[in-house]
Amino acid sequence: MNEVSHFMADQKYVSAFSHGREIVIDDSLKKLEQEFPGRFLKIHRNCLVATSYIEGLVRDNAGKSAICLREVEAALPVSRRHLPRVKKVLKTL
């Protein structure tokens, strides 16, 4: 799990992303979040990111927030619901 940058859920599937590769796994995001507390941070209802991969939080022109991860090209959107927790965790990193 040290090499996984993030998990993304889509319908009934969860994908693990590592070094530009995507692997479909059987676990739910909820189970992963419980199994690895503190290692992964929920940023959206469909996404967990590895805290060790976080480079920063950015805002676009529309005011929407996103997380930038090391080794991941696109910034991942942070939902308004999860933003306060994300900011709190980022202060401790």
C-alpha positions as CSV (number, residue, x, y, z in Angstrom):
1,M,0.0,0.0,0.0
2,N,3.0,2.3,0.3
3,E,3.1,2.7,-3.5
4,V,-0.6,3.6,-3.9
5,S,-1.2,7.3,-4.5
6,H,-5.0,7.1,-4.4
7,F,-8.1,5.0,-4.7
8,M,-11.0,6.1,-6.9
9,A,-14.5,4.5,-6.8
10,D,-16.6,4.3,-10.0
11,Q,-20.0,2.6,-9.7
12,K,-19.3,-0.8,-8.1
13,Y,-15.6,-0.8,-8.6
14,V,-12.6,0.7,-6.8
15,S,-9.3,1.4,-8.6
16,A,-6.0,1.7,-6.9
17,F,-3.5,4.0,-8.7
18,S,0.2,3.5,-8.4
19,H,3.1,4.8,-10.6
20,G,0.7,5.6,-13.5
21,R,-1.0,2.2,-13.3
22,E,-4.6,1.5,-12.4
23,I,-5.6,-1.8,-10.7
24,V,-9.2,-2.7,-10.0
25,I,-9.7,-4.1,-6.5
26,D,-12.5,-5.8,-4.6
27,D,-12.5,-3.6,-1.4
28,S,-14.8,-0.6,-0.8
29,L,-13.5,2.9,-0.1
30,K,-15.1,2.7,3.3
31,K,-13.2,-0.6,4.1
32,L,-9.9,0.9,2.9
33,E,-10.4,4.0,4.9
34,Q,-11.0,1.9,8.1
35,E,-8.2,-0.5,7.3
36,F,-5.6,2.3,6.8
37,P,-6.6,5.2,9.2
38,G,-4.3,8.1,8.9
39,R,-2.6,6.8,5.7
40,F,-5.4,7.8,3.4
41,L,-7.6,10.9,3.4
42,K,-11.1,11.0,2.0
43,I,-11.3,14.1,-0.3
44,H,-14.5,13.2,-2.1
45,R,-17.2,10.6,-1.8
46,N,-15.4,8.6,-4.5
47,C,-11.7,9.2,-3.6
48,L,-9.1,8.5,-1.0
49,V,-5.6,9.9,-1.3
50,A,-2.4,8.8,0.3
51,T,-1.3,11.5,2.7
52,S,2.4,10.7,1.8
53,Y,1.7,11.7,-1.8
54,I,0.0,15.0,-1.1
55,E,1.9,18.0,-2.5
56,G,-0.7,20.7,-1.9
57,L,-4.2,22.1,-2.2
58,V,-5.0,24.4,-5.1
59,R,-8.1,26.4,-6.2
60,D,-9.3,27.1,-9.7
61,N,-10.8,30.3,-11.1
62,A,-14.3,29.0,-10.1
63,G,-13.2,28.6,-6.5
64,K,-13.2,24.8,-6.5
65,S,-10.5,23.1,-4.5
66,A,-8.3,20.2,-5.7
67,I,-5.4,18.1,-4.3
68,C,-2.1,17.8,-6.1
69,L,-0.4,14.5,-5.7
70,R,3.2,13.5,-6.4
71,E,3.4,11.3,-9.6
72,V,-0.2,12.2,-10.6
73,E,-0.7,14.6,-13.5
74,A,-4.3,15.8,-12.8
75,A,-5.3,17.5,-9.6
76,L,-8.1,15.5,-7.8
77,P,-11.3,17.5,-6.9
78,V,-12.0,18.0,-3.2
79,S,-15.7,18.2,-2.3
80,R,-17.0,21.1,-0.2
81,R,-18.2,18.6,2.4
82,H,-14.6,17.2,2.9
83,L,-12.7,20.5,2.5
84,P,-12.6,21.5,6.2
85,R,-11.1,18.1,7.2
86,V,-8.7,18.2,4.3
87,K,-7.4,21.6,5.3
88,K,-7.1,20.4,8.9
89,V,-5.0,17.4,7.9
90,L,-2.8,19.4,5.6
91,K,-1.8,21.7,8.5
92,T,-0.4,18.6,10.3
93,L,1.7,17.3,7.3
